[in-house]
Amino acid sequence: MVGTDSIVLGGKVLGVGEEITLDGAGGGVVLGTPELVTAGTDDHVEQLLGWADEVSGEVSRRGGEERLEAAQAVLRRRGV
């Protein structure tokens, strides 16, 4: 039920400004902001990131997203 300044979710009344977190993978809703736990990458992801580093010509301690973006930028400049 949605009110003007609150919502009832799973039997709990949540007021304006209360934080909730949506689990994009599982679809769950959690009250507040849970601690994030990241799993290690598997061999396939490591291989993909290795290829991205080869394409970009950079080897650093950047995160996976930045490594993939650097490779994409190089490929765009090459017209691939």
N, C-alpha and C positions, 0 to 999 in steps of 0.2 A: 504494500500500500504506500502510495506517495502522498505526502502532505505538502503544505507550503514551505515548511522549514525542516522537514524530516522525511525519512523513508523507513519502512519496516522491511528488513531483509533477514530471512531465516529466523523470524521471531524476535529479532533485536532491533530496537529503534536507533537509527543513526541520524544525528543532527547535522546541520549545515557545517561544513568544514571538516568533518571527520574523514580521515584518510582510509581508503580501501585500496587493495591491490588486486588486479585481475591477472590470473594465471593464463597467459596466452597459449600455452601448450595444452593444459588440461581443462581450462574453462572454469576453474574454481575462483571463488571470491574470498579474500582474506581481509579481516579488519586490521587496519594499520599497515605498516611497512615491514614485512618480514626480512630477515637477513638473507641475502642472496648466497647461494652455494653454487659454484661453478664446477662442473665436472672437467676432468682432464680431456684433452682432445684425443681422438683415436688416430690410427695410422693413416686413414683415408684423408682426414682433415689436415694432418701434418703434410701429406704428399701434396695436396692442393695448395697449401700455404708455401711450400717449397717451390712449386711451379710459379706462384705469384711473385716470389722473391727473384726467381730467375728472370722473369719478364721485366720486372721493374728495375732490376740491377741493383737493388738495395738489400742489404742484410742488416737488420737492426732488431731491437727488442720491442718493436711496435706490436700492438695488438693485431689479431687476425683481421679485423675489419679494415684497419688502416693499411695493412699489407695488401689486401684484395683491392682496395680503392686505388693504391699506387699502381698496381698492375693494370687495372682498368684504364687509368689515365694514360699510360703508355700505349696501350692497344688503341685507344681512341685517337691519339696523335698519329699513330701509324695507319689509321683508317681501317682497322680490323673490326 
